[in-house]
Every structure is written in C-alpha cells, then in structure tokens.
Amino acid sequence: MRDPDALRRRASTPGDPDRDQHFLVDDRVLDRLPGYLPEDADRDYLLEIGAGTGALTDRLLDAGDHVTAVERDPDLAAFLREEFADEIAADRLTVVEGDALEISLPEFSASVSNLPYGASSEVLFRLLPEKRPLVLMLQQEFAERMAAEPGTAEYGRLSVAAQHYADVEVVEPVPPEAFDPQPAVDSAVVRTTSRNPDYEVDDEDFFLRFVKALFTQRRKTVRNGIRNTAHISGLDHPDAVVDSAPEELLSKRPDAVTPAEFAELAAVATDAGFDDGER
C-alpha cells in the first residue's frame, strides 16, 4: 500500500482547511475503511468522492475491480492521474475532476469516501437515493444524528431522511490526529445499508419537505407544527390535516415521531391538505 505521508510529499500539498482539505493519514483507519462494506456488497465499481492525494484510492484499488475517484482540486486531480497512471492505463481507475455536487455521478456499486465536511449533507443526499452501500467518513456529530433513534436529543430531520433510505450505523470514531491538517472536530465512519422502508411514500419530495417543516418546530406538538409551517410544507389547508390526523400522533413532538409515523402523517397531509392538483 502507498504511504499516505509519501503521497502528500509527492503531491507537494500541505492541505487547506479553508477548502475542506483534511487528508486521512492514519494507515490503520485507511486499511479498515474498505472492510466496512457489507460482505455481500458488489465491489465491481467503487466510487470515491474527495480523493485528495489518493491514500484511500490506493486501498480501494486493492478492494475492488474498478474505482472512480472524484476530486474537485485541479492540481490534486492532475497528481492522481500521474501517480496512478498505470492503474488508469489498465482501466482500473478513472479520475474525474469536478465538484461532486455539480457533475453527473457515474454508475457505481458502492461508495467509500472521506467526504469534505462542508458538503457532507448535500453529497450524502445525492448518494442515498442511489440505494448503494456507503462507507463514509463524516463529522462525528453529523454521523450520530444520521443514526439517532426517536426520542433522543440527536434525532431530527437528518435522522428521518437518512433512515428513509437505509439502515445507518456508526462503525468507528476517528480522532482529529488521524488527519493532516487536523480538523477542529471529531470524526466517525458511517455505514449505510440500503433497504426499502416498511411504509409507503407516494411523493418523496413532499415527504422530506414535510419532515423538514415539522422539525423547524421540534419543541411544539405535531398539531401546532402542522399549523405553523404551511409556508414550508406548502400545505393549502393545514387545519384540515389536523382534523384528519390521528390524535396519538398530533400530540407528539417531532423528535418522538418515527419515520413510519411521519409517512402516515404525510399521507394524511397529501389527502387532506391540498387543493386539487396543486401539491
């Protein structure tokens, strides 16, 4: 395996925290990351977002058949093409220069990535709807909110949205010392295993918007939240939704409502809350 410190020296970059460049340099963590993929995961086409100097790229080449490495920094993308020229020539690696929020993501069977923390949420919700296994390095607080259970302080809009798409597990905490430059926060590795939810959602965009709206009023009851957030959810008739929804859900606060219960509420809102054809 390539040494991460040697890669940084060859790339001639110290990293720039202002550009979310925190390079993972702990060999032990790097070696473990591909192994967090589920045993039955398809490793034919692995996607890495935020490849940096290629330390994780190198491990992914050993773990999968083909790797697509996305890197937005032009100098680092050029370095990757030079450093991994043999692997590119052998059609085992593709380097894509560009912003993961703007490019068309390639087809992939799984993703293992050290995501730039400033774009974690946006990148995550580009990946999750693809329903592929993910192993992601994230800010620890963000990771814990993804995996949080109803009734906990960490449970919120992010928990519901992430768990709508997948089972979420925090598999390893990672200290700042594993990176260079060191971030100002602790990190964690999250594994998501895609699954179909055990409830039906007819309009996913509205479901997620409805959840977002209610969590802006997380200290209020669902009843008051529905009435107070029609400007966010887009409901035409919030009072009609309240009149139609089950009392046991209306009396809860959003942080006690499960994803399945949010889906039940969203279905009621869809039926009762809109003028015909205007949802």
Secondary structure per residue as TSV (DSSP state, phi and psi in degrees):
chain	resnum	aa	ss	phi	psi
A	1	M	-	360.0	142.5
A	2	R	-	-68.6	141.3
A	3	D	-	-78.1	126.5
A	4	P	H	-62.9	-34.9
A	5	D	H	-69.2	-38.5
A	6	A	H	-65.9	-37.6
A	7	L	H	-61.2	-42.2
A	8	R	H	-65.4	-38.6
A	9	R	H	-65.1	-43.4
A	10	R	H	-67.0	-31.8
A	11	A	H	-78.4	-13.5
A	12	S	T	56.0	45.8
A	13	T	-	-134.7	132.4
A	14	P	-	-86.1	-8.4
A	15	G	-	84.2	151.6
A	16	D	-	-133.1	103.3
A	17	P	G	-57.8	-30.9
A	18	D	G	-66.5	-18.2
A	19	R	G	-109.2	20.7
A	20	D	T	63.2	30.4
A	21	Q	-	-97.9	97.5
A	22	H	-	-124.5	101.8
A	23	F	E	-81.8	130.0
A	24	L	E	-74.6	119.0
A	25	V	-	-120.8	-1.2
A	26	D	-	-81.8	111.7
A	27	D	H	-57.5	-37.6
A	28	R	H	-65.8	-43.3
A	29	V	H	-66.6	-44.9
A	30	L	H	-56.7	-43.1
A	31	D	H	-67.1	-30.8
A	32	R	H	-79.5	-28.7
A	33	L	G	-55.2	-51.0
A	34	P	G	-60.9	-28.7
A	35	G	G	-71.0	-12.3
A	36	Y	G	-79.7	-10.2
A	37	L	S	-61.3	144.2
A	38	P	-	-56.4	148.4
A	39	E	T	-57.2	-34.2
A	40	D	T	-92.9	10.5
A	41	A	-	-66.7	140.9
A	42	D	-	-76.5	117.9
A	43	R	-	-103.5	17.5
A	44	D	S	-66.5	-39.7
A	45	Y	E	-134.3	95.4
A	46	L	E	-92.4	140.2
A	47	L	E	-113.4	130.5
A	48	E	E	-121.2	125.3
A	49	I	E	-108.4	126.6
A	50	G	-	82.2	58.4
A	51	A	-	-72.1	-23.4
A	52	G	T	60.2	-125.2
A	53	T	T	-94.0	1.5
A	54	G	S	95.8	10.8
A	55	A	H	-64.0	-43.7
A	56	L	H	-75.1	-35.8
A	57	T	H	-52.2	-44.6
A	58	D	H	-59.8	-42.4
A	59	R	H	-69.6	-35.6
A	60	L	H	-69.0	-33.2
A	61	L	H	-62.8	-30.8
A	62	D	H	-78.3	-22.3
A	63	A	H	-97.6	-19.3
A	64	G	S	-135.2	173.5
A	65	D	S	-80.1	-42.5
A	66	H	E	-142.3	140.6
A	67	V	E	-122.1	134.2
A	68	T	E	-109.3	119.0
A	69	A	E	-108.1	120.9
A	70	V	E	-101.9	128.5
A	71	E	E	-143.8	125.7
A	72	R	-	-85.6	-21.5
A	73	D	-	-77.4	117.7
A	74	P	H	-60.4	-37.6
A	75	D	H	-66.6	-41.7
A	76	L	H	-69.5	-37.7
A	77	A	H	-61.4	-41.3
A	78	A	H	-64.4	-39.8
A	79	F	H	-62.8	-43.7
A	80	L	H	-60.4	-40.7
A	81	R	H	-65.6	-32.2
A	82	E	H	-78.8	-46.8
A	83	E	H	-63.5	-37.6
A	84	F	T	-110.5	33.4
A	85	A	H	-58.2	-39.5
A	86	D	H	-65.3	-42.4
A	87	E	H	-68.0	-35.5
A	88	I	H	-66.4	-43.3
A	89	A	H	-63.1	-31.3
A	90	A	T	-84.7	4.7
A	91	D	T	60.9	36.1
A	92	R	S	-105.6	-13.6
A	93	L	E	-139.5	136.5
A	94	T	E	-122.1	126.7
A	95	V	E	-102.0	122.3
A	96	V	E	-110.5	117.2
A	97	E	E	-89.2	119.2
A	98	G	S	160.8	169.6
A	99	D	-	-83.7	126.4
A	100	A	T	-63.5	-16.2
A	101	L	T	-86.5	-10.6
A	102	E	T	-117.1	-30.2
A	103	I	S	-78.3	163.3
A	104	S	-	-79.3	119.0
A	105	L	-	-68.6	139.5
A	106	P	-	-73.1	163.9
A	107	E	-	-61.1	136.7
A	108	F	-	-147.4	152.1
A	109	S	S	-97.1	-21.7
A	110	A	E	-165.4	159.4
A	111	S	E	-130.4	135.1
A	112	V	E	-127.4	117.9
A	113	S	E	-148.9	147.3
A	114	N	E	-100.6	92.4
A	115	L	-	-74.1	144.2
A	116	P	-	-63.7	124.8
A	117	Y	G	-64.0	-32.3
A	118	G	G	-66.4	-20.2
A	119	A	G	-116.6	13.6
A	120	S	H	-56.4	-48.3
A	121	S	H	-63.7	-46.6
A	122	E	H	-64.3	-42.3
A	123	V	H	-67.1	-42.9
A	124	L	H	-55.0	-43.8
A	125	F	H	-86.3	3.8
A	126	R	H	-86.9	-32.5
A	127	L	H	-83.4	-43.4
A	128	L	G	-57.8	-43.3
A	129	P	G	-64.9	-13.8
A	130	E	G	-74.3	-13.2
A	131	K	-	56.6	51.7
A	132	R	-	-121.7	153.8
A	133	P	-	-62.0	138.2
A	134	L	E	-128.6	138.9
A	135	V	E	-126.5	113.8
A	136	L	E	-129.7	135.8
A	137	M	E	-88.2	123.5
A	138	L	E	-136.9	166.8
A	139	Q	E	-61.1	136.5
A	140	Q	H	-59.8	-41.7
A	141	E	H	-61.0	-42.0
A	142	F	H	-63.2	-45.0
A	143	A	H	-60.4	-43.5
A	144	E	H	-67.5	-33.4
A	145	R	H	-69.6	-35.0
A	146	M	H	-59.1	-41.3
A	147	A	H	-94.7	1.3
A	148	A	-	-66.1	148.9
A	149	E	-	-94.9	153.3
A	150	P	T	-55.9	144.0
A	151	G	T	89.8	-2.2
A	152	T	S	-102.9	160.5
A	153	A	T	-64.6	-28.3
A	154	E	T	-80.8	-17.1
A	155	Y	-	-69.8	131.4
A	156	G	S	-165.6	-161.2
A	157	R	H	-54.1	-43.0
A	158	L	H	-61.9	-40.5
A	159	S	H	-61.0	-48.5
A	160	V	H	-64.4	-45.7
A	161	A	H	-65.1	-45.2
A	162	A	H	-65.2	-43.9
A	163	Q	H	-76.0	-11.9
A	164	H	H	-65.4	-32.2
A	165	Y	H	-97.5	-26.8
A	166	A	E	-160.1	160.3
A	167	D	E	-76.9	134.5
A	168	V	E	-120.1	132.3
A	169	E	E	-139.6	129.4
A	170	V	E	-84.6	115.8
A	171	V	E	-104.0	-16.9
A	172	E	E	-164.1	126.8
A	173	P	E	-78.6	146.8
A	174	V	E	-132.6	121.6
A	175	P	-	-77.9	163.0
A	176	P	G	-56.8	-29.2
A	177	E	G	-65.5	-12.6
A	178	A	G	-78.0	-6.1
A	179	F	E	-120.6	159.0
A	180	D	E	-148.1	119.5
A	181	P	S	-62.2	152.7
A	182	Q	-	-76.5	133.6
A	183	P	-	-72.8	164.0
A	184	A	S	-85.3	3.2
A	185	V	S	-130.7	160.5
A	186	D	-	-76.4	156.6
A	187	S	E	-122.5	172.3
A	188	A	E	-157.3	153.3
A	189	V	E	-98.0	129.3
A	190	V	E	-114.0	138.0
A	191	R	E	-113.8	128.9
A	192	T	E	-116.0	135.1
A	193	T	E	-117.7	112.0
A	194	S	E	-64.5	145.7
A	195	R	-	-158.7	160.5
A	196	N	-	-83.7	134.3
A	197	P	-	-65.4	159.1
A	198	D	S	-90.3	32.0
A	199	Y	S	-149.1	164.6
A	200	E	-	-103.2	137.7
A	201	V	-	-129.3	115.7
A	202	D	S	-78.4	-36.1
A	203	D	-	-128.0	96.6
A	204	E	H	-64.2	-39.1
A	205	D	H	-60.7	-44.7
A	206	F	H	-67.2	-42.2
A	207	F	H	-53.8	-50.2
A	208	L	H	-67.8	-35.8
A	209	R	H	-67.7	-38.4
A	210	F	H	-65.2	-44.0
A	211	V	H	-61.5	-46.2
A	212	K	H	-56.1	-45.8
A	213	A	H	-60.2	-47.9
A	214	L	H	-65.8	-33.4
A	215	F	H	-76.6	-10.7
A	216	T	T	-71.1	-12.6
A	217	Q	T	-125.3	46.0
A	218	R	T	-63.8	-21.3
A	219	R	T	-88.0	-7.0
A	220	K	S	-95.1	164.1
A	221	T	-	-70.7	159.4
A	222	V	H	-56.8	-38.6
A	223	R	H	-54.6	-52.5
A	224	N	H	-69.5	-34.4
A	225	G	H	-62.0	-42.5
A	226	I	H	-61.3	-42.7
A	227	R	H	-70.0	-33.6
A	228	N	H	-88.2	-10.2
A	229	T	-	-122.7	24.0
A	230	A	H	-61.4	-27.4
A	231	H	H	-68.7	-19.0
A	232	I	H	-96.3	-47.9
A	233	S	H	-73.7	-25.4
A	234	G	-	88.1	7.9
A	235	L	-	-63.5	136.5
A	236	D	S	-83.5	-31.5
A	237	H	-	-134.9	71.9
A	238	P	H	-61.1	-34.4
A	239	D	H	-65.5	-33.5
A	240	A	H	-67.2	-33.9
A	241	V	H	-65.7	-44.6
A	242	V	H	-60.9	-40.6
A	243	D	H	-66.2	-24.7
A	244	S	H	-98.8	-18.5
A	245	A	S	-82.2	153.3
A	246	P	-	-64.3	136.9
A	247	E	H	-60.2	-36.6
A	248	E	H	-65.5	-23.9
A	249	L	H	-88.0	-37.3
A	250	L	H	-62.5	-29.7
A	251	S	T	-84.5	-8.9
A	252	K	S	-80.8	161.6
A	253	R	-	-91.5	154.8
A	254	P	G	-54.3	-33.3
A	255	D	G	-74.7	0.2
A	256	A	G	-110.1	2.6
A	257	V	-	-94.9	127.7
A	258	T	-	-76.3	161.6
A	259	P	H	-54.9	-40.6
A	260	A	H	-63.5	-37.9
A	261	E	H	-70.5	-35.6
A	262	F	H	-61.2	-39.2
A	263	A	H	-64.6	-39.1
A	264	E	H	-62.5	-44.8
A	265	L	H	-64.4	-40.8
A	266	A	H	-64.1	-35.7
A	267	A	H	-65.8	-40.8
A	268	V	H	-63.0	-44.2
A	269	A	H	-62.4	-38.7
A	270	T	H	-63.8	-40.2
A	271	D	H	-75.4	-37.4
A	272	A	H	-107.9	-15.3
A	273	G	S	-99.7	0.1
A	274	F	S	-126.9	146.7
A	275	D	-	-66.6	151.1
A	276	D	T	-56.5	126.1
A	277	G	T	76.3	8.5
A	278	E	-	-111.6	10.1
A	279	R	-	-66.1	360.0
